[in-house]
């Protein structure tokens, strides 16, 4: 028994164990509060989007933190996942009556399609070195947003119809799924907190399995020293592509969860700002730090809502908090203090190397 | 192990605090008892109070506050408790803002200021049975969708399709000999909506549209030389701008820089251009815009409103402000008509107000004899104004 425990909290596994425990405990706690004391509408409405942003930030961390490449277009992948899921969900609304099953199917389709796009992009780009991926993903995010803004897609008894740039559809009693800049309207809301929780667990499982595998070590070695990694026979392109595609799949899943939580969704939502927001969460939580990413996402996403009582000063305070925390986490003295605290909290013998 | 405990404890503290401190208040809202027969109604609303579109949100908030203050100071039996939340003109934030207001116990709402955020919460208002009338969310998605009508959602402003149609009709009647170019924002719900209907109606009225591909998006909303050059080359002497005033201000500037001086024609999103910081108002000279409200009108209601607004906020109210002001008074009128008082059954409030709105006529600063259709759209006459010497002057 003690051995299992020691193994779970060994240096190698500690982060993973804490991640899963933290997420599960938070989930149970929120469920308990929701079913006993009751929770305000505001907090209920924040649960699913928070889950989405956690998944998005984690997926981005895989690229930025673990693989060492900069992606500035993750909102694009999220958008692909989101609108694919909306379309799939809209098409199957009568054939799959079970909401959970439909969510799973939609999210799976969203993830896969997003993954395909991720693969298409990474194949030519990751062969290059330097900041090219950042430039291409930046453009990619914009292209995806513009494309979706111009798609009109609907279905009726005659099947799926689609037009581009101008709306030329004439549906006979069918339903519009995407209508240009209006995006998706009248979507059935089938995401819920539990599905968000499960998706976070899946994300964590995928990421940790990857980090602790041979591929993961190859990815990190390619990040830390490209030449040394190549010299021992690691294919840089292959490892980076792997990380990038997995990341885009996860981002697509986040998008699917997000889209199916709102009755309307506009493509303009997935702009450059959303990509940067995800990057802020990652940088804030620490590059490559999974637990940090989760905590920072929750804090940074919920904070502006908690500050609502400050009215006009809300965004000002939010910005100040951002700057202060960035400064603090960067200061050597405070880091030292945190380390000391960490040492005190941990029993020295049990888990320290 | 201890660290784990600490993490857990910390989370417990944060979550219970967060959950409980707000948990108690979400009870739908009760009428506050007051001895003198007055009743206080909790009036909510959300709009952009930060970010690009904040001029609209602030105009609505100020005007609604003005109306609420006036009503509360009067001998009216109906009093309002007004609260406006920031939604950054974003659907996701609008849901949070709505939830915050719901927790606060909102009974009647000014809905949202912008279309995009309104579309995101329209279904929520319907599900929770809260009566809502938007001053300026002009998309039809706020009041109905293809498959269903939201019976408790109403609009004080024109819908996008109606604005497009009305603009084309006005041009056909008054500016029929002009060659028309259109510059619009293709990724914006509002702009694309107006554009689509305008083009259809312009074709029906045989207007001479010489250039209609002047689309731009959020990412290309700083340089309009391509569209302006194309419009100029096509020989257009009227440029229709169904867009918000911020890009429009740049278009006016850039047109002047290239010595291109057509007649510019905007719709209600153009309203606010004169109060834009750092904007040279002489550029807007001769600009037409279609709006239900002209601050220079001489009827008693408008004169009173403009004067009160100027005294309180130091600027001339725009159309958004006027619509918001009307919303509050229309709600008050409906509440009085149904004889709303203490102990009124909260459950039926939305239906009763909706029934009132579809049957009553309302006179406000944005029009006389306004009526509402079952689907929530308003029926009132648009006015065209021209900017002359830095102020709106009625065009007819």
Interface residues (C-beta under 8 A of the other chain):
Chain A: X5 X9 X18 X21 X22 X25 X26 X29 X30 X33 X37 X38 X39 X40 X41 X42 X43 X44 X45 X46 X49 X142 X145 X146 X149 X150 X167 X175 X176 X180 X181 X182 X185 X186 X262 X263 X264 X265 X266 X267 X268 X269 X271 X272 X302 X305 X306 X308 X311 X312 X314 X315 X342 X345 X346 X347 X350
Chain B: X1 X2 X3 X4 X6 X7 X8 X11 X12 X15 X16 X18 X19 X20 X22 X23 X25 X26 X49 X50 X85 X86 X90 X91 X92 X95 X96 X97 X98 X99 X100 X102 X103 X116 X119 X120 X122 X123 X139 X141 X145 X146 X147 X186 X187 X188 X189 X191 X192 X193 X196 X217 X218 X219
